[in-house]
Amino acid sequence: MCVFVCLCIYLQIFIGNSDTDTVVQHKLPHSIRTRYMRLLPLEGSPKGGMGLRLEVYGCTYKSDVADFDGRSALLYRFNQKSTSTVKDVISLRFRSHQAEGVLVHGEGQRGDFLTLELQRGRLILHLNLGERKRRSTGRSSVMLGSLLDDHHWHSVQIERFNKHVNFTVDGHTQHFRSPGQEDTLEIDYELSFGGIPLPGKPGTFLHENFHGCIENLNYNGVNVIDMAKRRKPQIYTVVSMNLYNSTVCNILHVDYTFKTI
């Protein structure tokens, strides 16, 4: 049997067995992350009839997950009063059924800020470098994605070097240049995930907070959720939340007999 397999943008033809009990294995050259897999049978056995038994084995995947209930947040507090960075990398995966909510926020007294939030099911990245009055000359707002409140996992990565920024959502990247006065991003005290809490009022937020799950949250090489699970002093939790990890190896098993004419 010959089957054409489509995994997102990965296309390949696999040759199967020609009898009833021989097992044929195929190994992909590298791992692929996909939501859908499509099988197209091309030809069957010369003896007639066409059937398929398929097992797909996934790769081992380590997951650190935080479950935000709409009132909670994680605060990553810096060792010093403020931090000034030339380069930043923030990566995470999230899923939610709500169209609004702040995922990441940090700001400084100089006027700098970085905010990543859901608005009407789309992700918006707000960035301001060194413009105290936050005029349009110093602030950039970039929107990516749509229908991201579908309760499926979505991947996000923000890469910044000086004024140059790559904003990626589910493999789609938008490059832009921040027009601010500075090359550095200056953030005071802490970076918050899941909302923007008001000072001195735990659980109270300036914007609508995030309701859903965030997975494998990394800020400049720091695994924030893992630090929260290990109760590191740099991480402060606003309202209790569920923190858990899992190592998953998925196996997909399919039995199917194709109709013949």
C-alpha positions in Angstrom: 0.0 0.0 0.0 1.2 3.5 -0.8 0.0 6.5 1.4 0.6 10.2 0.9 0.9 11.9 4.3 0.5 15.7 4.8 1.7 17.1 8.1 1.1 20.9 7.9 3.9 21.9 5.5 5.7 18.5 5.6 4.7 16.2 2.6 6.0 12.7 2.0 5.0 9.4 0.4 5.3 6.3 2.5 5.4 2.8 1.0 3.6 0.2 3.2 3.4 -3.6 3.2 1.9 -5.8 0.4 0.6 -8.6 2.7 -1.5 -8.9 5.8 1.0 -9.1 8.6 4.4 -7.4 7.7 5.2 -4.3 9.8 6.8 -1.4 7.9 8.4 1.4 9.8 9.3 4.9 8.7 11.2 7.5 10.8 11.0 11.2 10.0 14.4 13.0 9.8 13.3 15.5 12.5 10.5 16.1 14.9 7.4 18.0 13.6 4.8 19.9 15.7 1.4 19.9 14.1 -2.2 20.1 14.9 -3.6 18.1 11.9 -2.4 15.1 9.9 -4.0 14.2 6.6 -3.7 10.8 4.9 -4.3 10.3 1.2 -4.2 6.6 0.0 -2.6 6.4 -3.5 -2.7 2.7 -4.3 -3.6 -0.6 -2.7 -2.5 -4.2 -3.0 -2.4 -5.8 -6.5 -4.6 -8.5 -5.0 -7.4 -6.0 -4.4 -8.7 -4.2 -1.4 -7.1 -1.4 0.6 -6.7 -1.2 4.4 -4.6 0.7 6.8 -3.3 0.3 10.3 -1.2 3.2 11.5 0.6 4.1 14.7 2.3 7.5 15.1 4.7 7.9 18.0 5.4 11.4 19.3 8.6 12.7 20.8 9.1 13.1 24.6 8.0 16.6 25.5 8.6 18.3 28.9 5.9 20.8 29.9 5.8 23.3 32.7 2.3 24.8 33.0 0.6 27.5 35.0 -3.2 27.7 35.2 -4.5 31.3 35.5 -8.0 31.5 36.9 -8.7 35.1 35.9 -7.5 36.6 39.3 -4.0 35.3 39.5 -0.6 36.4 38.2 3.1 35.5 38.4 5.6 38.3 39.2 9.3 37.8 38.3 11.1 40.3 40.6 14.6 41.5 39.7 17.5 41.4 42.1 18.1 45.1 41.6 15.7 48.1 41.5 15.6 48.1 37.7 17.0 46.2 34.8 18.2 47.7 31.5 18.6 45.2 28.6 19.8 45.6 25.1 18.5 42.1 24.1 15.4 40.3 25.2 13.9 36.9 24.3 10.4 35.9 25.7 8.8 32.7 24.6 5.7 30.9 25.8 2.7 28.8 24.7 -0.8 29.6 25.8 -4.4 28.5 25.4 -7.6 30.4 26.4 -11.3 30.6 25.7 -11.4 34.3 26.5 -10.6 37.0 23.8 -9.1 39.5 26.2 -6.3 39.3 28.8 -2.7 40.5 29.5 0.0 37.8 29.2 3.2 39.8 29.8 3.8 43.3 31.2 6.7 45.3 32.5 7.4 49.1 32.7 9.9 51.6 34.0 9.9 55.1 35.4 11.8 56.3 32.3 8.6 55.6 30.3 9.6 52.3 28.9 7.1 49.4 28.8 6.4 46.1 27.1 2.9 44.6 27.1 1.7 41.5 25.4 -2.1 41.0 25.5 -5.0 39.4 23.8 -7.6 41.8 22.3 -10.6 40.4 20.5 -8.8 37.1 20.0 -5.7 38.6 18.5 -2.3 39.1 20.1 -1.0 42.7 20.4 2.6 43.6 21.4 3.0 47.2 22.8 6.6 48.4 23.1 7.9 51.8 24.2 11.6 52.7 24.4 12.6 55.8 26.2 9.6 58.0 25.3 8.3 59.3 28.6 5.2 60.9 27.1 4.4 57.7 25.1 3.8 59.6 21.9 3.5 57.7 18.7 7.2 58.5 18.0 8.3 56.2 20.8 5.6 53.5 20.9 5.0 50.5 18.6 1.9 48.3 18.6 2.0 45.2 16.4 -0.9 42.8 16.0 -0.7 39.1 14.9 -3.0 36.1 14.8 -6.7 35.7 14.9 -9.3 33.6 16.8 -6.6 32.8 19.4 -9.3 32.3 22.0 -10.2 28.8 20.5 -8.8 26.9 23.5 -6.0 25.4 21.4 -2.3 25.9 22.2 -0.6 28.8 20.4 3.1 29.6 20.5 4.6 33.1 20.9 8.2 34.4 20.7 9.4 37.9 21.1 13.0 38.6 20.1 14.5 42.1 20.6 17.9 43.5 19.9 18.2 47.2 20.4 15.3 48.7 18.4 14.9 45.6 16.1 12.1 43.2 17.1 10.9 39.9 15.8 7.3 39.1 16.9 6.3 35.5 16.1 2.9 33.8 16.7 2.3 30.2 15.5 5.2 30.4 13.1 4.2 33.7 11.5 6.8 36.4 12.1 6.5 40.2 11.8 9.7 42.3 12.0 9.5 45.9 13.1 11.8 48.6 14.3 10.9 50.5 17.5 11.2 54.3 16.9 12.0 55.2 20.5 14.9 57.3 21.7 16.8 54.5 23.4 18.3 51.1 22.4 17.6 49.6 25.8 14.4 48.5 27.6 14.4 49.7 31.2 12.0 47.9 33.5 11.6 48.6 37.2 11.3 46.0 39.9 9.4 43.2 38.2 7.9 41.6 35.1 4.3 40.3 35.5 2.7 37.4 33.7 -1.1 37.0 33.5 -2.1 40.5 34.4 -0.9 44.0 35.7 -1.6 44.1 39.4 -2.0 47.5 41.1 0.7 48.3 43.7 -0.3 47.3 47.2 -3.6 45.6 46.1 -3.0 41.9 45.3 -5.5 40.5 42.9 -6.5 43.9 41.5 -5.6 44.5 37.9 -5.4 47.6 35.7 -6.3 45.6 32.6 -8.4 42.5 32.1 -6.3 39.7 33.3 -5.5 36.4 31.4 -7.7 33.4 32.0 -6.2 30.1 30.7 -3.0 28.2 30.7 0.6 29.3 29.9 3.2 26.7 29.2 7.0 26.8 29.1 7.3 30.5 29.9 10.9 31.7 29.4 12.3 35.2 29.9 15.9 35.7 28.9 16.8 32.1 29.6 14.8 31.9 32.9 12.1 29.2 33.2 9.6 31.3 35.2 7.1 28.5 35.9 9.8 26.1 37.0 11.1 28.7 39.4 7.6 29.3 40.7 7.2 25.5 41.3 10.4 25.4 43.2 9.3 28.5 45.2 12.3 30.6 44.3 12.3 34.0 46.1 12.4 35.9 42.8 8.9 34.7 41.9 5.8 36.1 43.7 2.3 34.6 43.1 -0.7 36.9 43.2 -3.5 34.7 44.3 -2.8 30.9 44.3 -2.7 29.0 41.1 -2.1 25.5 39.8 1.5 24.8 38.7 2.3 21.5 37.3 4.6 19.7 34.8 4.4 16.7 32.6 6.5 14.6 30.3 4.3 13.3 27.5 5.0 10.8 24.7 1.9 10.7 22.5 0.9 7.6 20.5 -1.8 7.9 17.8 -3.4 4.6 16.8 -5.6 4.4 13.6 -7.3 1.4 12.1 -9.2 2.1 8.8 -10.4 0.1 5.9 -10.9 2.1 2.7 -14.0 1.5 0.6 -13.2 0.1 -2.8 -15.3 0.3 -6.0 
